[in-house]
Amino acid sequence: MSEFAIETQELRKTFTTPFSSRAVTALDGVSLSVGRGEVFGLLGPNGAGKTTTVKILLDLTRATSGSASILGTPTSDPESRRRVGYLPEGHRFPGYLTARQTLSIFGRMSGIDKEMVEKRAMPLLERLRIAEWADIRVKKFSKGMVQRLGIACSLIHEPEVLFLDEPTDGVDPVGRREIRDLLKEEAAKGRTIFLNSHLLSEIELMCDRTAILRKGTIAAMGRIDELTRRGTTYKIKATGTPDNLVEALTAAGASIEKMNGHMVLNVRDVEHLNELIDSLRASGAMLHELTPVRSSLEDVFVDLVRATDGEGTPASTREVN
């Protein structure tokens, strides 16, 4: 059994157009591994290669080179999709069906019998807070309710791997939190969740790790806290500090700003930080807080997407471990 739920190795995909012999590269050597029970986010601007990556994983298109597997099975093998649930972006259901009928159809298409569908349908609708609409035609549903029903359809056969594209699109803030909680519960059961979203705050709240695609390559990959950490900036709160300590720390090579009762230090490295902390303690100061200053995921994303070298080509890939 593979230790990874999803794995790609050097995925490349090129397209040619009918009216041009020039090839367009959608993916250029994408390698990633997603562990079982992990919530993994894939980010990138339009045209970065997110949709192409998911299509290859679902065998809706084939890679030009490289390999991909789900639960250890190559994605070219239909068996790889037997344990997969999928919620596409902008999905639609026939308006004349009820929620219960929609779930029944998706469950039967996923290979589970009628009795099992009936057993699972109502608990799922209850978890997604649309149980009272079970026998109402879908055409009367709001966009957020259709989104909830789509998540229910992706879970009806209890897949081991779940691909979700914009799962909270059109859902109100309370509903977004409920969906986040549900997905965390599913991950705690061992279900792997692969998430695409343009809502960076949702990725930041939900995902264990994320990868940021830029022009078909991985610009950065790692845990959210690692990606958003500013490596040499720390926030310190201390009491009993002598008036001249700021000057002393500045003389020791630290850049200091005062902000809301805290001092924000820019240091050279961890050893330099420890030297400054020793100076604080030696002065008789009491240290109450020391935390790394973090950027938002949006800041990291925008910086990476805009990052170019001197000639305007993509900056080199970085990975955080």
C-alpha positions as a Markdown table, in Angstrom:
| # | Residue | x | y | z |
|---|---|---|---|---|
| 1 | Met | 0.0 | 0.0 | 0.0 |
| 2 | Ser | 1.4 | 3.4 | -1.0 |
| 3 | Glu | 2.0 | 5.8 | 1.9 |
| 4 | Phe | 0.6 | 8.6 | -0.3 |
| 5 | Ala | -3.0 | 9.1 | -1.3 |
| 6 | Ile | -2.0 | 11.3 | -4.3 |
| 7 | Glu | 1.3 | 11.4 | -6.0 |
| 8 | Thr | 2.7 | 13.0 | -9.2 |
| 9 | Gln | 6.2 | 12.8 | -10.7 |
| 10 | Glu | 7.5 | 15.3 | -13.2 |
| 11 | Leu | 4.1 | 15.9 | -14.8 |
| 12 | Arg | 4.3 | 17.7 | -18.1 |
| 13 | Lys | 1.5 | 18.7 | -20.4 |
| 14 | Thr | 1.7 | 20.5 | -23.7 |
| 15 | Phe | -1.2 | 21.5 | -26.0 |
| 16 | Thr | -1.1 | 22.4 | -29.7 |
| 17 | Thr | -3.8 | 24.4 | -31.4 |
| 18 | Pro | -5.4 | 23.5 | -34.7 |
| 19 | Phe | -4.1 | 26.7 | -36.4 |
| 20 | Ser | -0.6 | 26.8 | -35.0 |
| 21 | Ser | 2.3 | 24.4 | -34.7 |
| 22 | Arg | 3.5 | 26.1 | -31.5 |
| 23 | Ala | 3.0 | 24.0 | -28.4 |
| 24 | Val | 1.6 | 25.6 | -25.2 |
| 25 | Thr | 3.0 | 24.2 | -22.0 |
| 26 | Ala | 0.4 | 23.9 | -19.3 |
| 27 | Leu | 2.5 | 21.9 | -16.8 |
| 28 | Asp | 6.2 | 21.8 | -16.6 |
| 29 | Gly | 7.5 | 19.2 | -14.2 |
| 30 | Val | 5.0 | 19.2 | -11.4 |
| 31 | Ser | 5.9 | 16.7 | -8.6 |
| 32 | Leu | 3.8 | 16.5 | -5.4 |
| 33 | Ser | 2.8 | 14.0 | -2.8 |
| 34 | Val | -0.3 | 14.1 | -0.6 |
| 35 | Gly | -0.5 | 11.9 | 2.5 |
| 36 | Arg | -3.5 | 9.9 | 3.6 |
| 37 | Gly | -5.9 | 12.0 | 5.7 |
| 38 | Glu | -4.2 | 15.2 | 4.6 |
| 39 | Val | -6.1 | 18.4 | 3.5 |
| 40 | Phe | -4.0 | 19.7 | 0.6 |
| 41 | Gly | -4.6 | 23.0 | -1.2 |
| 42 | Leu | -3.6 | 23.8 | -4.8 |
| 43 | Leu | -3.4 | 27.5 | -5.5 |
| 44 | Gly | -2.5 | 29.5 | -8.6 |
| 45 | Pro | -3.7 | 32.3 | -10.8 |
| 46 | Asn | -5.8 | 31.6 | -13.9 |
| 47 | Gly | -3.8 | 29.6 | -16.4 |
| 48 | Ala | -1.3 | 28.3 | -13.8 |
| 49 | Gly | -2.2 | 24.7 | -14.4 |
| 50 | Lys | -4.5 | 23.8 | -11.5 |
| 51 | Thr | -7.3 | 22.5 | -13.7 |
| 52 | Thr | -4.9 | 20.5 | -15.9 |
| 53 | Thr | -3.4 | 18.9 | -12.8 |
| 54 | Val | -6.8 | 17.8 | -11.5 |
| 55 | Lys | -7.9 | 16.6 | -15.0 |
| 56 | Ile | -4.8 | 14.4 | -15.2 |
| 57 | Leu | -5.4 | 13.0 | -11.7 |
| 58 | Leu | -9.0 | 12.1 | -12.7 |
| 59 | Asp | -7.8 | 10.8 | -16.1 |
| 60 | Leu | -9.9 | 13.4 | -18.0 |
| 61 | Thr | -6.8 | 14.2 | -19.9 |
| 62 | Arg | -3.4 | 12.5 | -20.2 |
| 63 | Ala | 0.0 | 13.9 | -19.3 |
| 64 | Thr | 2.5 | 14.4 | -22.1 |
| 65 | Ser | 5.1 | 12.9 | -19.8 |
| 66 | Gly | 5.5 | 12.0 | -16.1 |
| 67 | Ser | 3.3 | 9.9 | -13.9 |
| 68 | Ala | 0.4 | 10.2 | -11.5 |
| 69 | Ser | -1.3 | 7.8 | -9.1 |
| 70 | Ile | -4.1 | 7.7 | -6.5 |
| 71 | Leu | -3.8 | 5.3 | -3.6 |
| 72 | Gly | -0.9 | 3.7 | -5.4 |
| 73 | Thr | -2.8 | 3.0 | -8.6 |
| 74 | Pro | -1.8 | 4.8 | -11.8 |
| 75 | Thr | -4.5 | 7.3 | -12.9 |
| 76 | Ser | -4.7 | 5.6 | -16.3 |
| 77 | Asp | -6.3 | 2.6 | -14.5 |
| 78 | Pro | -10.1 | 3.1 | -14.0 |
| 79 | Glu | -9.7 | 1.4 | -10.6 |
| 80 | Ser | -7.9 | 4.6 | -9.3 |
| 81 | Arg | -11.2 | 6.5 | -9.5 |
| 82 | Arg | -13.4 | 3.9 | -7.8 |
| 83 | Arg | -12.5 | 5.4 | -4.4 |
| 84 | Val | -12.6 | 9.0 | -5.4 |
| 85 | Gly | -15.3 | 11.7 | -4.9 |
| 86 | Tyr | -15.3 | 14.9 | -7.0 |
| 87 | Leu | -17.0 | 18.2 | -6.8 |
| 88 | Pro | -16.3 | 20.3 | -9.9 |
| 89 | Glu | -16.6 | 24.1 | -10.0 |
| 90 | Gly | -19.9 | 25.4 | -11.3 |
| 91 | His | -21.6 | 22.0 | -11.2 |
| 92 | Arg | -25.3 | 21.8 | -12.0 |
| 93 | Phe | -28.1 | 19.3 | -11.4 |
| 94 | Pro | -31.3 | 18.8 | -13.3 |
| 95 | Gly | -33.8 | 21.2 | -11.8 |
| 96 | Tyr | -36.7 | 18.6 | -11.9 |
| 97 | Leu | -34.9 | 16.3 | -9.5 |
| 98 | Thr | -35.2 | 16.5 | -5.7 |
| 99 | Ala | -32.2 | 16.5 | -3.4 |
| 100 | Arg | -33.0 | 12.9 | -2.4 |
| 101 | Gln | -33.3 | 11.8 | -6.0 |
| 102 | Thr | -30.1 | 13.5 | -7.0 |
| 103 | Leu | -28.2 | 11.7 | -4.2 |
| 104 | Ser | -29.8 | 8.4 | -5.2 |
| 105 | Ile | -28.6 | 8.8 | -8.8 |
| 106 | Phe | -25.0 | 9.8 | -7.8 |
| 107 | Gly | -24.9 | 6.9 | -5.3 |
| 108 | Arg | -26.0 | 4.3 | -7.8 |
| 109 | Met | -23.6 | 5.6 | -10.4 |
| 110 | Ser | -20.8 | 5.3 | -7.7 |
| 111 | Gly | -21.6 | 1.6 | -7.4 |
| 112 | Ile | -23.5 | 1.4 | -4.1 |
| 113 | Asp | -26.9 | -0.3 | -3.9 |
| 114 | Lys | -30.3 | 1.4 | -3.3 |
| 115 | Glu | -30.6 | 0.4 | 0.3 |
| 116 | Met | -27.1 | 1.8 | 1.2 |
| 117 | Val | -28.0 | 5.1 | -0.7 |
| 118 | Glu | -31.2 | 5.4 | 1.4 |
| 119 | Lys | -29.3 | 4.7 | 4.6 |
| 120 | Arg | -26.6 | 7.4 | 3.9 |
| 121 | Ala | -28.7 | 10.1 | 2.1 |
| 122 | Met | -30.6 | 11.7 | 5.0 |
| 123 | Pro | -27.6 | 11.8 | 7.5 |
| 124 | Leu | -25.6 | 13.5 | 4.8 |
| 125 | Leu | -28.3 | 16.0 | 4.1 |
| 126 | Glu | -28.7 | 16.7 | 7.8 |
| 127 | Arg | -24.9 | 17.3 | 8.2 |
| 128 | Leu | -25.1 | 19.8 | 5.4 |
| 129 | Arg | -28.2 | 21.4 | 6.8 |
| 130 | Ile | -30.5 | 20.8 | 3.9 |
| 131 | Ala | -32.5 | 17.8 | 5.2 |
| 132 | Glu | -35.7 | 19.8 | 5.2 |
| 133 | Trp | -35.3 | 20.3 | 1.5 |
| 134 | Ala | -34.8 | 16.6 | 0.7 |
| 135 | Asp | -38.0 | 16.3 | -1.3 |
| 136 | Ile | -37.9 | 19.8 | -2.9 |
| 137 | Arg | -36.9 | 20.2 | -6.6 |
| 138 | Val | -33.4 | 21.4 | -7.0 |
| 139 | Lys | -34.6 | 24.3 | -9.3 |
| 140 | Lys | -35.8 | 26.0 | -6.1 |
| 141 | Phe | -32.4 | 25.8 | -4.4 |
| 142 | Ser | -30.2 | 28.8 | -3.8 |
| 143 | Lys | -26.6 | 28.6 | -5.1 |
| 144 | Gly | -25.3 | 27.8 | -1.6 |
| 145 | Met | -27.8 | 25.0 | -1.2 |
| 146 | Val | -26.8 | 23.5 | -4.6 |
| 147 | Gln | -23.2 | 23.7 | -3.4 |
| 148 | Arg | -24.1 | 21.8 | -0.2 |
| 149 | Leu | -25.9 | 19.2 | -2.3 |
| 150 | Gly | -22.8 | 18.8 | -4.5 |
| 151 | Ile | -20.7 | 18.1 | -1.5 |
| 152 | Ala | -23.2 | 15.5 | -0.3 |
| 153 | Cys | -23.1 | 13.8 | -3.8 |
| 154 | Ser | -19.3 | 13.7 | -3.6 |
| 155 | Leu | -19.4 | 11.9 | -0.2 |
| 156 | Ile | -22.4 | 9.5 | -0.8 |
| 157 | His | -20.1 | 6.5 | -1.6 |
| 158 | Glu | -17.7 | 7.3 | 1.2 |
| 159 | Pro | -14.6 | 7.8 | -1.0 |
| 160 | Glu | -11.1 | 7.7 | 0.3 |
| 161 | Val | -9.9 | 10.7 | -1.7 |
| 162 | Leu | -12.0 | 13.8 | -2.3 |
| 163 | Phe | -11.3 | 16.4 | -5.0 |
| 164 | Leu | -13.2 | 19.7 | -4.3 |
| 165 | Asp | -13.1 | 22.7 | -6.6 |
| 166 | Glu | -14.3 | 25.9 | -4.9 |
| 167 | Pro | -16.4 | 23.9 | -2.3 |
| 168 | Thr | -17.6 | 27.1 | -0.5 |
| 169 | Asp | -18.5 | 29.1 | -3.6 |
| 170 | Gly | -21.8 | 30.9 | -3.1 |
| 171 | Val | -22.1 | 29.8 | 0.5 |
| 172 | Asp | -22.7 | 32.3 | 3.3 |
| 173 | Pro | -20.1 | 32.8 | 6.1 |
| 174 | Val | -21.8 | 30.5 | 8.6 |
| 175 | Gly | -22.2 | 27.9 | 5.9 |
| 176 | Arg | -18.5 | 28.2 | 5.0 |
| 177 | Arg | -17.6 | 27.5 | 8.6 |
| 178 | Glu | -19.9 | 24.5 | 8.7 |
| 179 | Ile | -18.4 | 23.1 | 5.5 |
| 180 | Arg | -14.9 | 23.6 | 6.9 |
| 181 | Asp | -15.8 | 21.8 | 10.0 |
| 182 | Leu | -17.3 | 18.9 | 8.0 |
| 183 | Leu | -14.2 | 18.6 | 5.9 |
| 184 | Lys | -12.0 | 18.6 | 8.9 |
| 185 | Glu | -14.1 | 15.8 | 10.4 |
| 186 | Glu | -13.8 | 13.8 | 7.1 |
| 187 | Ala | -10.0 | 14.3 | 7.2 |
| 188 | Ala | -9.9 | 13.1 | 10.8 |
| 189 | Lys | -11.5 | 9.8 | 9.6 |
| 190 | Gly | -8.5 | 9.3 | 7.2 |
| 191 | Arg | -10.1 | 10.8 | 4.1 |
| 192 | Thr | -7.7 | 12.7 | 1.9 |
| 193 | Ile | -9.0 | 16.1 | 0.6 |
| 194 | Phe | -7.5 | 17.8 | -2.4 |
| 195 | Leu | -8.8 | 21.4 | -2.5 |
| 196 | Asn | -8.8 | 24.0 | -5.2 |
| 197 | Ser | -10.0 | 27.5 | -4.3 |
| 198 | His | -9.5 | 31.2 | -5.1 |
| 199 | Leu | -10.6 | 32.0 | -1.5 |
| 200 | Leu | -7.2 | 32.1 | 0.1 |
| 201 | Ser | -8.6 | 32.6 | 3.5 |
| 202 | Glu | -10.4 | 29.3 | 3.1 |
| 203 | Ile | -7.2 | 27.5 | 2.1 |
| 204 | Glu | -5.4 | 29.1 | 5.1 |
| 205 | Leu | -8.1 | 27.9 | 7.5 |
| 206 | Met | -8.6 | 24.4 | 6.1 |
| 207 | Cys | -5.4 | 23.0 | 4.6 |
| 208 | Asp | -2.5 | 21.2 | 6.3 |
| 209 | Arg | -0.2 | 22.0 | 3.3 |
| 210 | Thr | -0.5 | 23.8 | 0.0 |
| 211 | Ala | 1.3 | 24.2 | -3.3 |
| 212 | Ile | 1.3 | 27.4 | -5.3 |
| 213 | Leu | 1.5 | 26.9 | -9.1 |
| 214 | Arg | 2.9 | 29.6 | -11.3 |
| 215 | Lys | 3.1 | 29.1 | -15.1 |
| 216 | Gly | 2.9 | 25.4 | -14.8 |
| 217 | Thr | 5.5 | 24.9 | -12.1 |
| 218 | Ile | 5.4 | 24.7 | -8.3 |
| 219 | Ala | 6.6 | 28.1 | -7.0 |
| 220 | Ala | 6.3 | 27.1 | -3.4 |
| 221 | Met | 5.0 | 24.2 | -1.3 |
| 222 | Gly | 4.7 | 23.5 | 2.4 |
| 223 | Arg | 2.7 | 23.9 | 5.5 |
| 224 | Ile | 0.7 | 27.1 | 5.8 |
| 225 | Asp | 2.6 | 28.3 | 8.9 |
| 226 | Glu | 5.9 | 27.7 | 7.1 |
| 227 | Leu | 4.9 | 29.5 | 4.0 |
| 228 | Thr | 3.6 | 32.5 | 5.8 |
| 229 | Arg | 6.4 | 32.9 | 8.3 |
| 230 | Arg | 8.8 | 35.8 | 7.9 |
| 231 | Gly | 12.0 | 34.1 | 8.8 |
| 232 | Thr | 13.9 | 37.0 | 10.4 |
| 233 | Thr | 11.1 | 39.1 | 11.9 |
| 234 | Tyr | 9.8 | 38.5 | 15.5 |
| 235 | Lys | 7.3 | 40.2 | 17.8 |
| 236 | Ile | 8.4 | 40.7 | 21.4 |
| 237 | Lys | 6.5 | 41.9 | 24.4 |
| 238 | Ala | 8.5 | 42.6 | 27.5 |
| 239 | Thr | 8.2 | 44.5 | 30.8 |
| 240 | Gly | 10.7 | 46.1 | 33.0 |
| 241 | Thr | 12.8 | 47.2 | 30.0 |
| 242 | Pro | 15.2 | 50.1 | 30.6 |
| 243 | Asp | 14.7 | 53.2 | 28.5 |
| 244 | Asn | 17.9 | 52.7 | 26.6 |
| 245 | Leu | 17.3 | 49.1 | 25.7 |
| 246 | Val | 16.0 | 50.0 | 22.2 |
| 247 | Glu | 19.2 | 51.9 | 21.5 |
| 248 | Ala | 21.3 | 49.0 | 22.9 |
| 249 | Leu | 19.5 | 46.5 | 20.7 |
| 250 | Thr | 19.8 | 48.7 | 17.7 |
| 251 | Ala | 23.5 | 49.0 | 18.3 |
| 252 | Ala | 23.6 | 45.2 | 18.4 |
| 253 | Gly | 22.3 | 45.1 | 14.9 |
| 254 | Ala | 18.6 | 44.7 | 15.3 |
| 255 | Ser | 16.0 | 46.8 | 13.4 |
| 256 | Ile | 13.3 | 47.7 | 15.9 |
| 257 | Glu | 9.8 | 49.1 | 15.6 |
| 258 | Lys | 7.2 | 49.7 | 18.3 |
| 259 | Met | 3.7 | 48.5 | 17.5 |
| 260 | Asn | 0.7 | 48.2 | 19.9 |
| 261 | Gly | 2.8 | 47.6 | 23.0 |
| 262 | His | 5.1 | 45.2 | 21.2 |
| 263 | Met | 8.6 | 45.5 | 19.8 |
| 264 | Val | 9.0 | 44.1 | 16.3 |
| 265 | Leu | 12.6 | 43.0 | 15.7 |
| 266 | Asn | 14.3 | 42.3 | 12.4 |
| 267 | Val | 17.3 | 40.1 | 13.0 |
| 268 | Arg | 20.0 | 38.4 | 10.9 |
| 269 | Asp | 19.3 | 34.8 | 12.0 |
| 270 | Val | 18.2 | 32.7 | 15.0 |
| 271 | Glu | 21.6 | 33.0 | 16.7 |
| 272 | His | 21.3 | 36.8 | 16.5 |
| 273 | Leu | 17.8 | 36.6 | 18.0 |
| 274 | Asn | 19.1 | 34.6 | 20.9 |
| 275 | Glu | 21.8 | 37.2 | 21.5 |
| 276 | Leu | 19.1 | 39.9 | 21.7 |
| 277 | Ile | 17.0 | 37.8 | 24.1 |
| 278 | Asp | 20.0 | 37.3 | 26.3 |
| 279 | Ser | 20.5 | 41.1 | 26.4 |
| 280 | Leu | 16.8 | 41.5 | 27.4 |
| 281 | Arg | 17.1 | 39.1 | 30.3 |
| 282 | Ala | 20.5 | 40.5 | 31.4 |
| 283 | Ser | 18.9 | 43.9 | 31.6 |
| 284 | Gly | 16.3 | 42.6 | 34.0 |
| 285 | Ala | 13.4 | 42.6 | 31.5 |
| 286 | Met | 10.6 | 40.1 | 31.8 |
| 287 | Leu | 9.8 | 38.4 | 28.5 |
| 288 | His | 6.0 | 37.9 | 28.0 |
| 289 | Glu | 5.8 | 37.0 | 24.3 |
| 290 | Leu | 8.0 | 36.0 | 21.4 |
| 291 | Thr | 6.3 | 35.1 | 18.2 |
| 292 | Pro | 7.4 | 35.0 | 14.6 |
| 293 | Val | 5.7 | 37.6 | 12.4 |
| 294 | Arg | 3.7 | 36.0 | 9.6 |
| 295 | Ser | 2.4 | 37.3 | 6.3 |
| 296 | Ser | -1.0 | 36.3 | 5.2 |
| 297 | Leu | -1.3 | 33.5 | 2.6 |
| 298 | Glu | -2.6 | 36.2 | 0.2 |
| 299 | Asp | 0.6 | 38.2 | 0.7 |
| 300 | Val | 2.7 | 35.1 | 0.0 |
| 301 | Phe | 0.6 | 34.2 | -3.0 |
| 302 | Val | 0.7 | 37.6 | -4.6 |
| 303 | Asp | 4.5 | 37.9 | -4.0 |
| 304 | Leu | 5.1 | 34.5 | -5.7 |
| 305 | Val | 2.8 | 35.2 | -8.6 |
| 306 | Arg | 4.5 | 38.5 | -9.3 |
| 307 | Ala | 8.0 | 37.3 | -8.6 |
| 308 | Thr | 10.3 | 37.6 | -11.6 |
| 309 | Asp | 14.0 | 37.6 | -12.1 |
| 310 | Gly | 15.8 | 40.5 | -13.8 |
| 311 | Glu | 14.7 | 39.4 | -17.3 |
| 312 | Gly | 11.0 | 39.0 | -16.4 |
| 313 | Thr | 11.1 | 35.1 | -16.3 |
| 314 | Pro | 9.7 | 33.1 | -13.4 |
| 315 | Ala | 11.7 | 33.1 | -10.2 |
| 316 | Ser | 13.2 | 29.8 | -9.1 |
| 317 | Thr | 11.0 | 27.3 | -7.3 |
| 318 | Arg | 11.2 | 27.2 | -3.5 |
| 319 | Glu | 9.9 | 24.4 | -1.2 |
| 320 | Val | 9.5 | 24.6 | 2.5 |
| 321 | Asn | 10.0 | 21.5 | 4.6 |
